[in-house]
Structures are given as C-alpha cells and as structure tokens.
Amino acid sequence: MDIRIGYGWDSHAFKPGVPLKIGGLSIEHPEGLAGHSDGDVLLHAITDALLGAVSAGDIGSFFPPGDARWKDADSAIFLELAMAEIVNAGYRIVNVDTTLVLNAPKIGPISSDMREHVAELLGILPANVGIKAKTPEGLAADHVAQAHAVVLLERLEEPGDVQSMSAVMQSQRELEDVVRDLVSQVHGVAAKSPFDTEDIT
Ligand code: MG
C-alpha cells in the first residue's frame, strides 16, 4: 500500500493557573489545558493520527497517564515518537489537516505561527499543514478544547528516501536516548517501555 490515512481526536478541560500550550506554542491566556503532560490537545490529536495511520496503537499505549516520567512533559516528545513509528513503518507525511474546537482564545490571529511551528515539528512545509478553529456552537463545551487531526502518509520509495529514513531513524534513536536519560535524572526512575491502553490526559 502506497498511501495511508490516519485520524486523531483529543480533548482537554481548561484549568486556571496552568500555562496554555497549543500546537507547541505558548499562548497568553488566563487558563491552560489540564493534563498529566502539558495538555497540548493539538499535538496529542496529531500524534494519534500518525500512530493510527501505521496501526501502531495510540498515545496512551506509549505514554500512560499514570507514569511519573510524563508529568508536565513537552508533548513534542510524543510527536517525535509517532514520527519515528511512521518512518520505521516505511512512510513519510504528505500533509496534515486539523480543526480545533474551542471558545477562547481566538486562534485566527496566531494560526499562522501555529502552522509554522507544527510544520517545523513534523519536518514538513507549512503549506502541508492545515490549522482551523471553530467555536463549539451547541455543544455545551465552553470550558473545553477539542482537536481533530487527519494525516496522509506515502511510502518511502526512492533510494534517497531510504537514506534519509536511516538518518531520521538514527536521530530518533539518539533523541530517545536523550529523553530516557533526562527523565531518569529528573524522576530518579529507570526508563522502561510501558504499554497500556489508557489515554494520556
Ligand atoms: Mg490528550
């Protein structure tokens, strides 16, 4: 199969006194998104879409919410792992499209910055990332942020692709080693590979 599609969805409640991060961007707002990690609802949805596209499970199977290592974690780490999974499966991202559903803050003024940042995290051009936002009309979801994401992948075929795939896999392994060392130092626990089916929140 040369192309694959993936879909991801996530939701987080707003909570006072928590920094707000969406799409990897720190956003000035009185409330942030509650969660075991940094609560980045958009990166979680994209992570699930990537994992789903290669049938590699979901975010909770790699990062269980009860695991102390992922307390307040930067969700870019989750995205990095999902990207390593799709490269391991022999694919690369063609494009990503997303929709945020939330009342506030308004995403329009920062959607361009968010698009560029998400594209950078994914290693693709901003032209291949869609960031859209809607208010939750009629959903009685005033204090919640939801994110939907779809991704399209294509198989790596060219010799140059395989070469770059090897380089990416090597850099992913190095990154995972660094992350493992960091979390061990911070939390004083030995890193392991947890598998669980619960969602990270
Ligand atoms: Mg989440």
Boltz pocket constraint, residues with backbone or C-beta under 6 A from the ligand:
constraints:
  - pocket:
      binder: B
      contacts: [[A, 10], [A, 11], [A, 12], [A, 35], [A, 39], [A, 40], [A, 41], [A, 44], [A, 200], [A, 201]]
      max_distance: 6.0
